[in-house]
Amino acid sequence: MRAPTETTPASWPWDRRAPRGAALALLLCLLAGCGGASARVVYPAELSARSYPRIIVVHGSEPEGIEFANRLARHLATPRSGIRPSEVFLMHRLQATQAVAERTFPPSAVIVDLDFQIMHTGLIYETRDGCYTSACAGRPATTSTHLLREVSLTLTLTIRESTTGRVLEVVTQAEHEDGGRRDRNVEIVLRRLQQRIFPMFDPHTRGVRLRVFDVEHPAVTPGLELLRAGQWTEASASLEAALADESVLDLPAEQLARVYYNLSVARRFDPTTMDDLATHYANARILLDGAIQLDPSNEYYVRVRDHLDADAQRAAALRVQEGAAAIHYGDVPAPAPEETQPAEPTGPPSEPAPEPQPATDAVPQSPVFTP
């Protein structure tokens, strides 16, 4: 039997390996001293505005919306490591709608439209000795009247193409706060939305820690040491060489499953095979499938496989964003539109259409965000 190295399953005689209980697997892990490997996983931005060199933040006339638009513009304009810079402009919705209709925006711009629905309400109540009237009934005390203000805010954030107005993404979030002062409630609501919305525009990385299971075989040990050191390419080569050893393939089921799992981790983070994402993640997943079939009682393998599938989806989304940014920033030419056959004329010739005016490459001048 040989370790799978292709993206399609090999014929593995799983029935030669009898699975054991999860408790025994855990005990072996504790006794053998399972180490760990640290890696970084990249998360793509949830919203695609940073794929464009120019971002137009659009707001209405409400003060809360203008304030939030200023904060978002500052966030998008702040330089960040690993993120290409964008020019950020503020614009009223009426101006942006007219610019889209007249096609004066350049193709390299994207619109981030902030539509706020705001409700301010006031509730009048009476107190006695600082308590609600209903809670202080029967007390001979002076009654005073108070106003409890409430703010409810719903934000619909829409990202549109600047040239056609076509909707690319939509996010809707709502917040509510009550208290004694209106400005306090508004600030709390805006900050909550800010903490929730702003990170959606930014890709980020997170650290992950995965187990490295010890295997009682000298041919496997060097690969495990490389794996714990984060030397993914070298670990992958070493563990693949170990699986060419017949004595490794004759290990008990749990031990051989560990070899497959450890090699899957090395393949998953090997940067030299990332050009073909589908093959990269499929070659890591097939080993996890093998480990699960060898040792189905080990639930950790199943959880890691779920994380691996999520990594594959995130990597594909990130690759799409990077490709879009390369086009919008002019690094690569945009794909040519599909050619269509012109319709045959069916009526008398019409007046020649006026020549189209060349589109300007400058974003319409509007007040830039306030500091």
C-alpha positions as CSV (number, residue, x, y, z in Angstrom):
1,M,0.0,0.0,0.0
2,R,1.2,3.5,-0.9
3,A,0.3,6.9,0.4
4,P,-2.0,8.8,-1.9
5,T,-0.3,11.5,-3.9
6,E,-2.9,12.3,-6.5
7,T,-6.1,14.2,-6.3
8,T,-8.2,11.1,-6.9
9,P,-8.4,8.4,-4.2
10,A,-6.1,5.4,-4.6
11,S,-7.1,1.8,-3.8
12,W,-6.3,1.6,-0.1
13,P,-7.0,-1.7,1.8
14,W,-8.5,0.0,4.8
15,D,-10.0,-3.2,6.0
16,R,-6.5,-4.3,7.0
17,R,-6.5,-1.8,9.8
18,A,-8.9,-2.3,12.8
19,P,-9.9,0.9,14.4
20,R,-9.7,1.4,18.2
21,G,-11.5,3.6,20.7
22,A,-11.2,7.4,21.0
23,A,-10.1,7.0,24.6
24,L,-7.1,4.9,23.6
25,A,-6.2,7.5,20.9
26,L,-6.3,10.3,23.4
27,L,-4.2,8.2,25.9
28,L,-1.6,7.5,23.2
29,C,-1.5,11.2,22.4
30,L,-0.8,12.1,26.0
31,L,1.8,9.4,26.5
32,A,3.6,10.1,23.2
33,G,3.6,13.8,23.8
34,C,1.7,15.3,20.9
35,G,3.4,18.5,19.9
36,G,2.0,21.3,17.7
37,A,2.7,23.3,14.6
38,S,1.9,27.0,14.2
39,A,0.7,28.6,11.0
40,R,-1.1,31.7,9.7
41,V,-4.4,31.5,7.8
42,V,-5.4,34.4,5.5
43,Y,-9.0,35.6,5.6
44,P,-10.2,37.6,2.6
45,A,-12.2,40.8,3.0
46,E,-15.9,40.3,3.3
47,L,-16.5,43.4,1.2
48,S,-14.6,44.0,-2.1
49,A,-14.2,47.8,-2.1
50,R,-10.4,47.7,-1.5
51,S,-10.0,45.9,-4.9
52,Y,-10.5,49.3,-6.5
53,P,-8.0,52.2,-6.5
54,R,-10.8,54.8,-6.0
55,I,-13.6,54.5,-3.5
56,I,-16.5,56.9,-3.4
57,V,-18.3,56.8,0.0
58,V,-21.8,58.0,-0.6
59,H,-24.1,59.4,2.1
60,G,-27.4,61.2,2.5
61,S,-28.3,64.4,4.4
62,E,-28.8,63.0,7.9
63,P,-26.0,64.1,10.3
64,E,-25.5,60.5,11.6
65,G,-24.9,59.2,8.1
66,I,-22.5,62.0,7.3
67,E,-20.5,61.3,10.5
68,F,-20.4,57.6,9.8
69,A,-19.3,58.2,6.2
70,N,-16.4,60.4,7.4
71,R,-15.3,57.7,9.8
72,L,-15.5,55.0,7.1
73,A,-13.6,57.2,4.7
74,R,-10.8,57.7,7.2
75,H,-10.6,54.0,7.8
76,L,-10.4,53.2,4.1
77,A,-7.8,55.9,3.5
78,T,-5.5,54.8,6.4
79,P,-2.4,52.9,5.0
80,R,-2.3,49.3,6.1
81,S,0.4,46.6,5.6
82,G,-0.4,44.3,2.8
83,I,-3.3,46.4,1.5
84,R,-3.0,48.5,-1.7
85,P,-3.8,52.1,-1.1
86,S,-7.0,53.6,-2.5
87,E,-8.1,57.2,-3.0
88,V,-11.2,57.9,-1.0
89,F,-13.8,60.5,-1.7
90,L,-17.0,61.6,0.0
91,M,-20.1,62.4,-2.1
92,H,-23.8,63.1,-1.5
93,R,-26.1,60.5,-2.9
94,L,-27.7,63.0,-5.3
95,Q,-24.3,63.8,-6.8
96,A,-23.4,60.1,-7.1
97,T,-26.7,59.2,-8.8
98,Q,-26.2,61.9,-11.3
99,A,-22.6,60.8,-12.0
100,V,-23.6,57.2,-12.6
101,A,-26.4,58.3,-14.9
102,E,-24.0,60.5,-16.9
103,R,-21.2,57.8,-16.7
104,T,-18.6,60.3,-15.5
105,F,-17.1,57.9,-13.0
106,P,-14.0,56.0,-14.2
107,P,-14.1,52.2,-14.3
108,S,-11.4,52.1,-11.6
109,A,-13.8,53.5,-9.0
110,V,-16.4,51.7,-6.8
111,I,-19.3,53.2,-4.9
112,V,-20.0,52.4,-1.2
113,D,-23.5,53.7,-0.5
114,L,-24.5,54.2,3.1
115,D,-28.3,54.4,3.5
116,F,-29.4,55.2,7.1
117,Q,-32.9,54.8,8.5
118,I,-33.0,56.5,11.9
119,M,-35.8,56.7,14.5
120,H,-35.6,58.9,17.5
121,T,-38.3,58.5,20.2
122,G,-38.8,59.8,23.7
123,L,-40.6,58.1,26.5
124,I,-41.9,60.3,29.4
125,Y,-42.1,58.7,32.8
126,E,-42.5,59.9,36.4
127,T,-40.4,59.0,39.5
128,R,-40.6,59.4,43.2
129,D,-37.4,59.7,45.2
130,G,-35.5,58.6,42.0
131,C,-37.6,55.5,41.4
132,Y,-40.2,54.6,38.8
133,T,-43.6,55.5,40.1
134,S,-44.9,51.9,39.8
135,A,-42.0,50.8,42.0
136,C,-42.5,53.5,44.7
137,A,-46.3,53.4,45.0
138,G,-47.6,54.6,48.4
139,R,-44.5,56.7,49.2
140,P,-45.3,60.3,50.2
141,A,-42.7,62.0,48.1
142,T,-42.3,64.5,45.3
143,T,-43.0,63.3,41.8
144,S,-40.7,64.4,39.0
145,T,-41.0,63.9,35.2
146,H,-38.2,62.5,33.0
147,L,-37.6,61.9,29.3
148,L,-36.1,58.6,28.2
149,R,-34.6,59.0,24.7
150,E,-34.3,56.0,22.3
151,V,-32.3,55.8,19.0
152,S,-32.9,53.0,16.5
153,L,-30.7,52.9,13.4
154,T,-30.7,50.6,10.4
155,L,-27.8,50.8,8.0
156,T,-28.0,49.3,4.5
157,L,-24.5,49.4,2.9
158,T,-24.5,48.8,-0.8
159,I,-21.4,48.4,-3.0
160,R,-22.0,49.3,-6.7
161,E,-20.1,49.5,-9.9
162,S,-19.3,53.1,-10.6
163,T,-20.0,53.0,-14.3
164,T,-23.3,51.1,-14.4
165,G,-24.6,51.2,-10.8
166,R,-24.8,47.4,-10.7
167,V,-25.1,46.1,-7.2
168,L,-22.1,44.0,-6.1
169,E,-22.7,43.5,-2.4
170,V,-25.3,44.4,0.2
171,V,-25.0,44.4,4.0
172,T,-27.7,45.4,6.4
173,Q,-27.1,46.0,10.2
174,A,-29.4,47.5,12.9
175,E,-28.6,48.9,16.3
176,H,-30.7,50.3,19.2
177,E,-29.8,52.3,22.3
178,D,-31.8,54.2,25.0
179,G,-30.7,56.5,27.7
180,G,-31.0,60.0,29.0
181,R,-29.1,61.9,26.2
182,R,-29.7,61.7,22.5
183,D,-26.1,62.4,21.5
184,R,-24.9,59.6,23.8
185,N,-27.2,57.1,22.2
186,V,-26.2,58.1,18.7
187,E,-22.5,57.8,19.5
188,I,-23.0,54.3,21.0
189,V,-25.0,53.1,18.0
190,L,-22.4,54.5,15.5
191,R,-19.5,52.9,17.4
192,R,-21.2,49.5,17.4
193,L,-21.8,49.7,13.7
194,Q,-18.3,50.9,13.1
195,Q,-16.8,47.9,15.0
196,R,-19.0,45.5,13.0
197,I,-18.7,47.1,9.5
198,F,-15.2,48.4,9.2
199,P,-13.4,45.1,9.6
200,M,-15.5,43.7,6.7
201,F,-13.4,45.8,4.3
202,D,-10.0,44.4,5.4
203,P,-8.3,41.1,4.8
204,H,-6.6,39.7,7.8
205,T,-4.6,36.8,9.1
206,R,-5.2,34.6,12.1
207,G,-2.8,32.2,13.8
208,V,-3.7,28.5,14.0
209,R,-2.2,25.8,16.1
210,L,-2.5,22.2,14.9
211,R,-1.4,19.0,16.6
212,V,1.5,17.1,15.4
213,F,1.0,13.4,16.4
214,D,4.2,11.5,17.3
215,V,4.7,8.2,15.4
216,E,6.8,5.4,16.7
217,H,9.0,5.0,13.7
218,P,12.5,6.4,13.0
219,A,11.7,7.1,9.3
220,V,8.9,9.4,10.3
221,T,10.6,11.4,13.2
222,P,12.6,13.8,11.0
223,G,9.5,14.9,9.1
224,L,7.7,15.6,12.4
225,E,10.5,17.8,13.6
226,L,10.4,19.8,10.4
227,L,6.7,20.1,10.7
228,R,6.9,21.5,14.2
229,A,9.4,24.0,13.0
230,G,7.0,25.2,10.3
231,Q,9.2,24.0,7.4
232,W,6.3,22.8,5.4
233,T,8.0,22.0,2.1
234,E,10.8,20.0,3.8
235,A,8.3,18.2,6.1
236,S,6.2,17.2,3.2
237,A,9.1,15.8,1.3
238,S,10.4,13.9,4.3
239,L,7.0,12.4,5.2
240,E,6.3,11.4,1.6
241,A,9.7,9.6,1.6
242,A,8.8,7.9,4.8
243,L,5.6,6.5,3.3
244,A,7.7,4.8,0.6
245,D,9.0,2.6,3.4
246,E,7.1,-0.7,3.6
247,S,7.7,-0.8,7.4
248,V,5.9,2.5,7.8
249,L,2.9,1.2,5.8
250,D,2.8,-1.9,8.1
251,L,2.3,0.3,11.2
252,P,-0.9,-0.2,13.3
253,A,-3.9,1.7,12.0
254,E,-3.7,4.6,14.5
255,Q,0.0,5.1,13.8
256,L,-0.4,5.1,10.0
257,A,-3.4,7.4,10.3
258,R,-1.1,9.8,12.2
259,V,1.4,9.7,9.3
260,Y,-1.3,10.6,6.8
261,Y,-2.6,13.4,9.1
262,N,0.8,14.9,9.6
263,L,1.6,14.8,5.9
264,S,-1.8,16.5,5.2
265,V,-0.8,19.4,7.5
266,A,2.5,19.8,5.7
267,R,0.8,19.8,2.3
268,R,-1.9,22.2,3.5
269,F,0.6,24.9,4.4
270,D,3.3,24.2,1.8
271,P,3.6,27.6,-0.1
272,T,5.3,26.0,-3.1
273,T,2.2,24.2,-4.4
274,M,-0.3,27.2,-4.1
275,D,-0.3,28.1,-7.8
276,D,-3.0,25.5,-8.4
277,L,-5.3,25.9,-5.4
278,A,-7.7,23.1,-6.3
279,T,-4.9,20.6,-6.5
280,H,-3.1,22.0,-3.5
281,Y,-6.1,21.5,-1.1
282,A,-7.3,18.3,-2.7
283,N,-3.9,16.7,-2.1
284,A,-4.1,17.7,1.5
285,R,-7.6,16.6,1.9
286,I,-7.2,13.1,0.4
287,L,-4.7,12.3,3.2
288,L,-7.1,13.4,5.9
289,D,-9.8,11.2,4.3
290,G,-7.3,8.3,4.5
291,A,-6.6,9.1,8.2
292,I,-10.3,9.2,9.0
293,Q,-10.9,5.8,7.3
294,L,-7.9,4.3,9.2
295,D,-9.0,5.7,12.5
296,P,-12.6,6.8,12.4
297,S,-12.8,7.2,16.2
298,N,-10.5,10.2,16.1
299,E,-12.9,13.1,15.9
300,Y,-10.0,15.6,15.7
301,Y,-9.3,14.5,12.1
302,V,-12.8,15.3,11.1
303,R,-12.7,18.8,12.7
304,V,-9.4,19.5,10.9
305,R,-10.9,18.4,7.6
306,D,-13.7,20.9,8.1
307,H,-11.1,23.6,8.7
308,L,-9.2,22.5,5.7
309,D,-12.3,22.8,3.5
310,A,-12.9,26.3,4.9
311,D,-9.3,27.3,4.2
312,A,-9.8,26.2,0.6
313,Q,-12.9,28.4,0.2
314,R,-11.2,31.4,1.7
315,A,-8.1,30.9,-0.4
316,A,-10.3,30.8,-3.6
317,A,-12.1,33.9,-2.5
318,L,-8.8,35.7,-1.8
319,R,-7.5,34.7,-5.2
320,V,-10.6,36.2,-6.9
321,Q,-10.1,39.5,-5.0
322,E,-6.5,39.6,-5.9
323,G,-7.3,39.0,-9.6
324,A,-9.9,41.8,-9.5
325,A,-7.5,44.2,-7.9
326,A,-4.9,43.4,-10.5
327,I,-7.4,44.4,-13.3
328,H,-8.7,47.5,-11.5
329,Y,-5.2,48.8,-10.7
330,G,-4.1,48.2,-14.3
331,D,-1.6,45.5,-13.6
332,V,-3.2,43.2,-16.1
333,P,-5.6,44.0,-18.9
334,A,-9.3,43.5,-18.4
335,P,-10.8,40.5,-20.2
336,A,-12.2,41.4,-23.6
337,P,-16.0,41.4,-23.7
338,E,-17.7,38.7,-25.6
339,E,-18.4,39.6,-29.2
340,T,-22.0,39.6,-30.3
341,Q,-23.3,39.6,-33.9
342,P,-25.0,42.9,-34.8
343,A,-28.7,42.6,-35.5
344,E,-29.8,42.9,-39.2
345,P,-31.5,46.3,-40.0
346,T,-35.2,45.9,-40.4
347,G,-36.3,49.5,-41.0
348,P,-35.2,52.6,-42.8
349,P,-31.8,54.0,-42.0
350,S,-31.8,56.3,-39.0
351,E,-29.9,59.5,-38.1
352,P,-26.2,58.7,-37.2
353,A,-25.7,58.6,-33.5
354,P,-23.6,61.4,-32.0
355,E,-20.0,60.5,-31.2
356,P,-19.5,59.5,-27.6
357,Q,-17.6,61.9,-25.4
358,P,-14.4,60.6,-23.9
359,A,-14.8,59.6,-20.3
360,T,-12.7,61.5,-17.8
361,D,-10.4,59.6,-15.5
362,A,-10.8,61.9,-12.6
363,V,-13.2,61.4,-9.8
364,P,-15.7,64.3,-9.6
365,Q,-14.4,66.8,-7.2
366,S,-16.2,66.7,-3.9
367,P,-15.3,67.6,-0.3
368,V,-12.8,65.0,0.9
369,F,-13.5,63.6,4.4
370,T,-12.9,65.8,7.3
371,P,-10.0,65.0,9.6
